[in-house]
Amino acid sequence: MERARRGQGELEGQVLGALREADGPVTAAWVQERLGGDLAYTTVVTILTRLLAKDVVARERQGRSFLWTPTADVARLAALRMRRLLDGERDREAVLASFVTALPPGDERVLRALLDAAGPGPVTTRNTAATDHGGTED
């Protein structure tokens, strides 16, 4: 019986989740073992390297290998993926409008509460800058 193939986002979430369960910095081999050992070691290292590029993990050299530590949680990783998708679109306002109108009522209430709590700070600035289709710099 062949195991279903996991997507990159799912694997990144699982690797980050494993790192967050660790008591401290761990090796890629530890992550591989924690995930059940069905992933190739090189796959785990590739995923960790991608997470490093996204600034959600840190690494420090120990001998000939690296120790890995999470610097963000799975929610932050998902938010980064959402932001990357949004940044790739020309009409940000249309994408955001489509996203918001497709939200179930419970998610819409959560989003409204988060926007209200954020106040007129960075959220307003980003929305204003987004309408010129030029994006924003972080």
Summary of the structure (lengths in Angstrom):
residues: 138
radius of gyration: 18.4
end to end distance: 46.3
largest distance: 54.0
contacts: 317
relative contact order: 0.10
helix: 59%
strand: 9%
